[in-house]
């Protein structure tokens, strides 16, 4: 199972190895648990494989693992020439409003994982949210506007997707109301000082006729030295 997932078809399980061919243990276990009859697998079972006779088939480093023999090819230098008209991805419910407004952008040194299969998109999305939101990516239109797409088995990778190429379910009315309220709060003018009514006046501290009033209760600088000098002068008198 590990040889097939890591060395032959990681894309079939919604996995994308890094530039060195490694897959994080966490992502590997998530993918394996999605297969019927394999949910029992734990990290300890993988460790047993790495300590057994099949140890030469794999390399483990920190929190990731890879197959020594890799029969897949991940080319991130040459964009895909042909891509489906529509691709799918699934995002967390909390991210849905932001994505529809700002688009999708991958983290540093990462790529967005897209697929022509709805179920695969939901499968990958459920690893972060039990009920993710399925989105359609107008891939062909995005590519015509110089969008980048790379092919990896049955998956496609992209660094970013502008919002205008993303279609999805409408946002709940509650979210629209919250946005309107926030927009109104931003537009509220800053309140200035109240306009005085006839027969009233506003105190202005800067126009106080007694400039020493502010310093009331505060001793001037150097008062200690002056006091010491006064005491010395008194002692010196006959």
N, C-alpha and C positions, 0 to 999 in steps of 0.2 A: 504493500500500500504506500509506504513512504517513498519507495523508489519511483512509483508511478506519479505520485503527487508532486514530488520535488524535482524529479529528473525528466519526466516525460510531458505531463500536461498540467502544469499549475494553473493555467488559464481555465481549464475545465472546472476547477474548484473556486474560481474567482480570486485567485492569488496572483500577485505580481511580484516576483523576486526583485531585490535591489540590484544595483550595478555589479555586485560581486556574486550574484546568484543566491544570496541568502534570503530566507523567509523567517520572520519572527515566530517564535514558538507559539505565542498567543494566537496569531492569525492562523497558523497551521492547525492548531487544536480546534479552533472555531470551525474551520472548513471540514475537518474530519468528523466532528460531531454532527454535522449536517447530513452525513451519509447514514442511511439506515443500517443499523447493526454495529455502528462504530462509536456510538456515544459514550461507551464505557472507557474509551482511551484517555489516559492521563499522561502528564509529563513523565511520570515514573516509568510508564511502559516504553516511552521513546528512549529513556535513559538505559533501559534493559537492552534495547536493540543496539545502542551505541557501545555497550560493554560486551556484547556477544560476538559471534563469528562474522556478523555482517557489518561490523564497525568500519572496515575500510571503504564501505560504500558511501559514507557520510562524513561531513565535517561540521562540528559544532563550535560556535564562537559566541561568548557572552549569552545573549538571549535569542540567538538565531541559529538556524541550521540550513545546510544545503546538501544537495546530492553531488557527489564527485563527478559523475557522468551526467551531463546535461544535454538532452536531445531537443531542447527548445531554443529559439533564437529571439532575443529582444533587441531590436535595432532602434535606438532613439536618435539616430543621426539622419535617417532618411524617412520623411513623412510618407504615410500610406497614399498610394495613388488612387485607389478606389475605396470608398466607404459607403455604407448604407445611407439612404436618405434620412432615416430616423434612427437615433440611438437612444438608449434609456439609461437612467441612473436614479438612485433613490437617496434622499437626504433625510436627516432628522426632522421631526415635526417643528422643533424650535427654530431650525435654520430655514424652513420653507419661506417665510416672508422676506427674509434678507436675500435669499437666493433669487427670488422673483424680481427683486428691486435692483440688486447689484451684480447678479450673475454668480458663476462658480469660479473659484480660483484654488488651485492646489497649493499645499504647503510647500515650503522650500525643499528642493531635491525630491519632490513627489509628483505624481501625476493623477489626474482624475481618471477613474476607471469607468468606462462606458461599455455598453453591450447592446447588440441588436435584439436580445431576448429579455422580455419583461421579467420573467421569473428569476433569471440570473441577477438582474439589477436589484430586485427585491431581496434576494438571498444575501447579496453583499450588504445591502442597506440594513437588514435585520441584525447585523453584527454590531450596529451602533444604536439602533432604535427598534423596539419590538414591532412598531407599526410605522415604518418610514413612509415618506411621501414619494410616489413615483413621478418622475419628470421625463418629458420628451425633449430630446436635444435635436434641433434642426441641423444635423451634422453637415449635410451636403451644402446647405446655404451658408453655414459658418465657414466651411472650407473655401467656398468661392470668395469669401471676404478675408482670405489669408489665415484662416484658423488652422492650427496645427493638430494633426491626428496621427498617431503611430499605431501600427497593427501589432498585436501580440496574441497569436492563436485566434480564439474566438472573441477576444476583447479588443478594445481600442482605448488608447491613452491620449490625454490632452492636458496641457498646462492650465488652460482656462477656457471658459465659455461665457461670452457676454450675455447679459440678461435678455437681449432681443432675440436670441436663438434658443430660448428655453420656454417650453410650454408645460403647464401643469394645472392642477385643480385650483379653482378660485380660492382666495383667502377667506376665512370665516369673517362674517360681518363684525364680530367682536374686535377683530384686529383692525379693521377699517376705522371703527369708532375710536379705538385707542390712538391710532395714528392721527386722526382729526383733532383729538383733544391735545395731543402733544404739539401739533402744528399751531393750534390756537394759543397755547401757552408761550410758544416762541414768539408769536406775533404780538403779544400783549406789550403795550408801550411801558417804558420804565416810568414809574411815578416820580414826579418832581416835588419840590416843596409846596405845601398848600398855599393857595392864593388868599391873602389876608382880606377879611371883610372890612367894611368901613368902620373906623373907630378903634381898630386893633393895630398892634405892631408886633414885630418879631424881634426877639432879642438876638443881637449879633455879638458874640464874644469878642470878635476882632475889633469892635468899636468901643470897648470898655474904657471909660475915661481914667480909670485907675489901673495903670499897667502892672502895679505890684500886687493886684488882687489875685492874679493867677499863681503868684509865687507864695501866697499866704500859707504859712505852715511849713515852708521849705527854707532851709538855711542856705545862705549863699555859699558859693565855693570859697575855700580857703579860710573858713571861720575858725577852724581848729588852730591854725597857725597864728591867726590874729589874737586869739584868746591866750595862747601861750606867751606871745610877745608882751601882751598887756600885764600878765602876771610877773614876768621878769622885770618889767619896768617898775612895777610897784615895789618889788623886793629891793630894787636898787636905790629907792628913795630913802632919805634919813628919817 
